[in-house]
């Protein structure tokens, strides 16, 4: 089974073999992106309201971020410190790192339009690829293996943001 979301707030389970879809849960409209953690919990961003919700395997929703993020356009889950899942959410001007269990923000990486030294250039969407975090910007693409590397928006520069 795969999961599919709709801007109407509906999340479906889809059988890839038959194409049959079944309504899993309906929450607030404006759903935008999804990601799973290692326990099978589903995280969903809502671009309209700047919120992040976790849908537990039993179908119950839990609010991770009550709102205020600017266009949370992607979600990715990577194994974080102490082997806990870390949820990453780009918000155009910031890249937020949240503890997947407690939903507390554990780190924020600043982004800007002007390509300031050490800053991300407008983190826009992201995805996980194994241990790598791939972040796209309006102006470039980023990869992570331990540290986060960010392209410097048309300036032929790559910034490194160290975990330490």
Backbone as CSV, one residue per row, in Angstrom:
resi,resn,N_x,N_y,N_z,CA_x,CA_y,CA_z,C_x,C_y,C_z
1,UNK,0.832,-1.177,0.000,0.000,0.000,0.000,0.879,1.243,0.000
2,UNK,0.422,2.262,-0.659,1.059,3.569,-0.676,0.070,4.571,-0.116
3,UNK,0.576,5.737,0.271,-0.303,6.791,0.756,-0.294,7.935,-0.234
4,UNK,-1.427,8.600,-0.326,-1.623,9.704,-1.252,-2.422,10.758,-0.518
5,UNK,-2.050,12.027,-0.666,-2.841,13.075,-0.035,-3.417,13.994,-1.086
6,UNK,-4.424,14.738,-0.658,-5.167,15.606,-1.549,-5.290,16.975,-0.891
7,UNK,-5.286,18.045,-1.670,-5.438,19.401,-1.140,-6.735,19.579,-0.351
8,UNK,-7.689,18.689,-0.530,-8.957,18.788,0.200,-8.812,18.343,1.650
9,UNK,-7.671,17.755,2.016,-7.450,17.275,3.369,-7.614,15.771,3.502
10,UNK,-7.850,15.106,2.401,-8.031,13.655,2.444,-6.708,12.939,2.203
11,UNK,-6.472,11.890,3.014,-5.297,11.042,2.852,-5.819,9.649,2.527
12,UNK,-5.326,9.093,1.436,-5.781,7.794,0.961,-4.689,6.754,1.059
13,UNK,-5.067,5.520,1.244,-4.185,4.367,1.066,-4.463,3.876,-0.348
14,UNK,-3.411,3.635,-1.110,-3.556,3.227,-2.498,-2.863,1.889,-2.706
15,UNK,-3.565,0.961,-3.305,-2.976,-0.320,-3.676,-2.309,-0.129,-5.026
16,UNK,-0.954,-0.169,-5.080,-0.275,0.093,-6.344,-0.562,-0.948,-7.429
17,UNK,-0.943,-2.152,-7.041,-1.223,-3.200,-8.024,-2.553,-2.976,-8.732
18,UNK,-3.551,-2.540,-7.975,-4.900,-2.400,-8.551,-5.302,-0.959,-8.788
19,UNK,-4.607,-0.012,-8.120,-4.991,1.392,-8.223,-6.147,1.746,-7.290
20,UNK,-6.670,0.751,-6.572,-7.785,1.003,-5.656,-7.321,1.907,-4.516
21,UNK,-8.127,2.947,-4.212,-7.775,3.827,-3.109,-8.877,3.822,-2.062
22,UNK,-8.443,3.892,-0.801,-9.340,3.865,0.342,-9.032,5.069,1.212
23,UNK,-10.067,5.805,1.631,-9.862,6.954,2.498,-9.291,6.483,3.836
24,UNK,-8.144,7.042,4.227,-7.485,6.695,5.483,-7.894,7.678,6.580
25,UNK,-7.823,8.987,6.275,-8.175,10.027,7.230,-8.465,11.317,6.476
26,UNK,-9.312,12.144,7.043,-9.577,13.475,6.495,-9.251,14.487,7.579
27,UNK,-8.344,15.409,7.244,-7.981,16.477,8.174,-8.130,17.801,7.441
28,UNK,-7.569,18.862,7.969,-7.703,20.202,7.410,-7.225,20.274,5.957
29,UNK,-7.942,20.995,5.115,-7.547,21.142,3.712,-6.238,21.916,3.609
30,UNK,-5.557,21.795,2.470,-4.309,22.487,2.220,-3.089,21.593,2.348
31,UNK,-3.304,20.268,2.366,-2.188,19.333,2.516,-1.236,19.455,1.338
32,UNK,0.049,19.282,1.633,1.033,19.556,0.604,2.067,18.449,0.422
33,UNK,2.682,17.957,1.488,3.752,16.970,1.389,3.614,15.936,2.482
34,UNK,4.273,14.778,2.276,4.241,13.744,3.301,5.585,13.048,3.397
35,UNK,5.832,12.460,4.582,7.042,11.669,4.833,6.728,10.694,5.953
36,UNK,7.422,9.550,5.957,7.250,8.534,6.983,8.493,8.441,7.843
37,UNK,8.312,8.138,9.145,9.464,7.864,9.991,9.686,6.364,10.064
38,UNK,10.682,5.945,10.839,11.041,4.530,10.904,9.986,3.673,11.604
39,UNK,9.046,4.299,12.318,7.968,3.565,12.994,6.697,3.486,12.168
40,UNK,6.710,4.065,10.968,5.533,4.039,10.112,4.583,5.200,10.327
41,UNK,4.952,6.153,11.184,4.115,7.338,11.361,4.241,8.222,10.135
42,UNK,3.147,8.834,9.761,3.078,9.690,8.580,3.083,11.143,9.028
43,UNK,3.965,11.958,8.451,4.009,13.388,8.722,3.488,14.115,7.482
44,UNK,2.630,15.118,7.708,2.017,15.854,6.599,2.166,17.351,6.839
45,UNK,2.595,18.071,5.799,2.649,19.534,5.893,1.374,20.120,5.297
46,UNK,0.999,21.276,5.823,-0.153,22.014,5.319,0.348,23.388,4.911
47,UNK,0.433,23.611,3.610,0.968,24.859,3.085,0.039,26.033,3.352
48,UNK,-1.255,25.806,3.383,-2.212,26.902,3.586,-2.094,27.526,4.972
49,UNK,-1.840,26.696,5.992,-1.847,27.180,7.368,-0.483,27.091,8.060
50,UNK,0.533,26.563,7.363,1.870,26.483,7.932,1.990,25.493,9.080
51,UNK,1.192,24.425,9.032,1.181,23.439,10.113,1.816,22.127,9.666
52,UNK,2.199,21.322,10.671,2.700,19.975,10.441,1.909,19.047,11.350
53,UNK,1.407,17.957,10.809,0.670,16.963,11.593,1.336,15.604,11.431
54,UNK,1.237,14.805,12.470,1.674,13.419,12.415,0.426,12.556,12.447
55,UNK,0.350,11.603,11.540,-0.746,10.643,11.551,-0.152,9.333,12.052
56,UNK,-0.563,8.931,13.243,-0.042,7.711,13.838,-0.540,6.497,13.064
57,UNK,0.125,5.354,13.163,-0.306,4.171,12.402,-1.774,3.774,12.636
58,UNK,-2.342,4.147,13.800,-3.757,3.826,14.060,-4.708,4.850,13.438
59,UNK,-4.168,5.852,12.721,-4.998,6.838,12.038,-5.297,8.083,12.838
60,UNK,-4.820,8.169,14.062,-5.064,9.344,14.895,-4.082,10.456,14.553
61,UNK,-4.568,11.690,14.341,-3.665,12.802,14.054,-3.087,13.396,15.339
62,UNK,-1.868,13.912,15.236,-1.220,14.621,16.347,-0.550,15.851,15.756
63,UNK,-0.803,17.020,16.335,-0.212,18.259,15.846,1.248,18.326,16.256
64,UNK,2.124,18.538,15.270,3.551,18.688,15.515,3.899,20.166,15.596
65,UNK,3.408,20.943,14.651,3.625,22.389,14.631,2.268,23.047,14.425
66,UNK,1.911,23.928,15.336,0.578,24.547,15.322,0.401,25.608,14.245
67,UNK,1.438,25.928,13.528,1.293,26.903,12.458,2.342,27.986,12.550
68,UNK,2.334,28.834,11.553,3.260,29.945,11.526,4.471,29.737,10.642
69,UNK,4.708,28.508,10.173,5.815,28.303,9.243,5.421,28.908,7.898
70,UNK,6.383,29.526,7.237,6.120,30.109,5.937,6.270,29.039,4.870
71,UNK,5.175,28.639,4.292,5.154,27.654,3.211,5.995,26.413,3.496
72,UNK,5.569,25.567,4.437,6.304,24.315,4.651,6.089,23.394,3.455
73,UNK,6.991,23.466,2.490,6.790,22.834,1.187,7.370,21.431,1.062
74,UNK,7.863,20.866,2.127,8.408,19.525,2.042,8.640,18.972,3.430
75,UNK,8.842,17.684,3.506,9.131,17.008,4.762,10.119,15.890,4.489
76,UNK,11.012,15.662,5.427,11.915,14.526,5.319,12.247,14.057,6.723
77,UNK,12.398,12.755,6.872,12.765,12.166,8.160,14.092,11.442,7.986
78,UNK,15.046,11.773,8.852,16.346,11.114,8.881,16.614,10.645,10.299
79,UNK,17.465,9.668,10.433,17.871,9.225,11.755,18.720,10.338,12.371
80,UNK,18.272,10.863,13.513,18.963,11.971,14.160,19.862,11.502,15.284
81,UNK,20.165,12.435,16.181,21.021,12.133,17.320,20.385,11.062,18.193
82,UNK,21.218,10.268,18.840,20.765,9.189,19.728,19.800,8.225,19.043
83,UNK,19.975,8.081,17.739,19.157,7.165,16.933,17.664,7.467,17.013
84,UNK,17.302,8.740,17.214,15.912,9.181,17.186,15.642,9.786,15.810
85,UNK,14.411,9.651,15.347,14.055,10.260,14.072,14.049,11.777,14.198
86,UNK,14.620,12.442,13.202,14.601,13.898,13.125,13.773,14.279,11.905
87,UNK,12.804,15.157,12.105,11.941,15.634,11.031,12.466,16.981,10.569
88,UNK,12.699,17.117,9.261,13.168,18.373,8.673,12.045,18.995,7.861
89,UNK,11.861,20.312,8.044,10.801,21.041,7.345,11.380,22.360,6.835
90,UNK,11.392,22.587,5.504,11.828,23.891,5.010,10.675,24.873,5.080
91,UNK,10.990,26.110,5.404,9.954,27.138,5.470,10.366,28.389,4.730
92,UNK,10.878,28.282,3.551,11.369,29.340,2.667,12.555,30.089,3.280
93,UNK,12.406,30.660,4.469,13.501,31.421,5.059,14.237,30.662,6.155
94,UNK,13.755,29.463,6.494,14.373,28.674,7.549,14.229,27.187,7.223
95,UNK,15.190,26.410,7.683,15.086,24.961,7.651,14.951,24.525,9.102
96,UNK,13.804,23.969,9.466,13.514,23.568,10.836,13.846,22.088,11.016
97,UNK,14.490,21.768,12.130,14.734,20.381,12.509,13.935,20.131,13.782
98,UNK,13.060,19.115,13.756,12.192,18.799,14.882,12.475,17.395,15.380
99,UNK,12.341,17.193,16.667,12.430,15.856,17.250,11.151,15.123,16.865
100,UNK,11.279,13.985,16.203,10.116,13.251,15.718,9.226,12.710,16.820
101,UNK,9.761,12.516,18.024,8.961,11.985,19.128,8.277,13.079,19.936
102,UNK,9.027,14.136,20.253,8.481,15.176,21.123,7.907,16.357,20.356
103,UNK,8.218,16.469,19.090,7.849,17.563,18.189,8.511,18.889,18.562
104,UNK,9.487,18.855,19.454,10.209,20.080,19.807,11.205,20.425,18.713
105,UNK,11.307,21.720,18.441,12.275,22.183,17.468,13.662,22.050,18.081
106,UNK,14.557,21.330,17.411,15.895,21.102,17.944,16.956,21.951,17.253
107,UNK,16.636,22.463,16.078,17.596,23.292,15.356,16.865,24.093,14.288
108,UNK,17.375,25.266,13.996,16.849,26.089,12.904,18.034,26.634,12.130
109,UNK,18.031,26.402,10.833,19.068,26.935,9.968,18.468,28.107,9.206
110,UNK,19.080,29.277,9.319,18.553,30.478,8.687,18.757,30.427,7.182
111,UNK,17.767,30.888,6.469,17.859,31.027,5.026,17.537,32.457,4.646
112,UNK,18.017,32.906,3.525,17.682,34.259,3.088,17.772,34.367,1.570
113,UNK,17.281,35.467,1.061,17.313,35.720,-0.378,18.644,36.300,-0.820
114,UNK,19.365,36.909,0.104,20.571,37.640,-0.259,21.838,36.819,-0.163
115,UNK,21.693,35.519,0.186,22.855,34.638,0.209,23.881,35.056,1.244
116,UNK,23.435,35.439,2.438,24.348,35.841,3.509,25.300,34.715,3.875
117,UNK,26.470,35.065,4.354,27.492,34.071,4.698,26.948,33.061,5.700
118,UNK,27.083,31.786,5.375,26.649,30.716,6.264,25.164,30.446,6.272
119,UNK,24.387,31.158,5.483,22.941,30.972,5.457,22.503,30.116,4.277
120,UNK,21.432,29.399,4.467,20.788,28.695,3.360,20.185,29.725,2.431
121,UNK,20.084,29.402,1.170,19.420,30.296,0.235,18.005,29.785,0.024
122,UNK,17.062,30.374,0.691,15.640,30.036,0.599,15.358,28.542,0.465
123,UNK,15.523,27.760,1.561,15.189,26.331,1.478,13.726,26.169,1.122
124,UNK,13.443,25.441,0.072,12.085,25.404,-0.452,11.429,24.037,-0.296
125,UNK,12.049,22.977,-0.778,11.514,21.644,-0.562,12.668,20.702,-0.271
126,UNK,12.359,19.534,0.260,13.423,18.596,0.582,12.910,17.178,0.565
127,UNK,13.852,16.258,0.585,13.520,14.839,0.671,14.717,14.115,1.266
128,UNK,14.464,12.908,1.751,15.528,12.091,2.312,15.939,11.050,1.285
129,UNK,17.224,10.783,1.224,17.767,9.741,0.369,18.776,8.967,1.211
130,UNK,18.281,7.938,1.912,19.139,7.209,2.838,19.514,8.104,4.003
131,UNK,20.815,8.338,4.174,21.292,9.221,5.230,21.456,10.651,4.746
132,UNK,21.084,10.917,3.517,21.273,12.233,2.918,19.992,13.043,2.938
133,UNK,20.136,14.325,3.202,19.027,15.261,3.122,19.238,16.086,1.866
134,UNK,18.286,16.038,0.961,18.377,16.790,-0.292,17.422,17.971,-0.186
135,UNK,17.973,19.181,-0.238,17.189,20.402,-0.086,17.245,21.174,-1.392
136,UNK,16.094,21.546,-1.909,16.107,22.395,-3.101,15.766,23.813,-2.693
137,UNK,16.276,24.726,-3.454,16.040,26.138,-3.236,15.519,26.709,-4.539
138,UNK,15.045,27.884,-4.469,14.691,28.553,-5.717,15.942,28.787,-6.536
139,UNK,17.102,28.700,-5.853,18.358,29.049,-6.496,19.393,27.934,-6.503
140,UNK,19.067,26.708,-6.082,20.063,25.652,-6.080,19.577,24.399,-5.366
141,UNK,20.461,23.404,-5.215,20.145,22.125,-4.580,21.216,21.801,-3.543
142,UNK,20.850,21.045,-2.514,21.731,20.755,-1.396,21.797,19.271,-1.121
143,UNK,22.897,18.787,-0.595,22.985,17.412,-0.140,23.560,17.363,1.258
144,UNK,23.274,16.295,1.978,23.807,16.161,3.335,24.310,14.750,3.568
145,UNK,25.509,14.634,4.082,26.027,13.386,4.641,26.748,13.810,5.902
146,UNK,26.038,13.806,7.004,26.587,14.291,8.259,26.408,15.782,8.383
147,UNK,26.928,16.554,7.468,26.749,17.995,7.433,25.760,18.325,6.321
148,UNK,25.297,19.560,6.309,24.401,20.006,5.244,25.210,20.901,4.317
149,UNK,25.113,20.642,3.033,25.790,21.455,2.031,24.742,22.180,1.211
150,UNK,24.951,23.464,1.026,23.956,24.300,0.365,24.624,25.063,-0.765
151,UNK,23.982,25.034,-1.942,24.536,25.809,-3.045,24.210,27.273,-2.845
152,UNK,25.067,28.110,-3.378,24.976,29.540,-3.118,24.339,30.344,-4.216
153,UNK,23.156,30.007,-4.597,22.300,30.798,-5.464,22.966,31.633,-6.536
154,UNK,23.504,30.977,-7.547,24.043,31.711,-8.678,25.424,32.311,-8.443
155,UNK,26.008,32.105,-7.270,27.330,32.665,-6.986,28.425,31.622,-7.085
156,UNK,28.086,30.403,-7.546,29.042,29.313,-7.651,29.755,29.046,-6.321
157,UNK,28.971,29.054,-5.216,29.491,28.824,-3.878,28.684,27.697,-3.233
158,UNK,29.378,26.857,-2.451,28.682,25.837,-1.670,28.995,26.072,-0.210
159,UNK,27.936,26.220,0.613,28.103,26.432,2.048,27.969,25.120,2.776
160,UNK,28.731,24.920,3.847,28.633,23.733,4.678,28.107,24.130,6.046
161,UNK,27.034,23.470,6.487,26.505,23.698,7.830,26.794,22.409,8.595
162,UNK,27.693,22.520,9.544,28.138,21.345,10.292,27.147,20.961,11.372
163,UNK,27.027,19.652,11.632,26.174,19.172,12.719,26.734,19.630,14.063
164,UNK,28.007,19.851,14.113,28.655,20.274,15.369,28.583,21.754,15.455
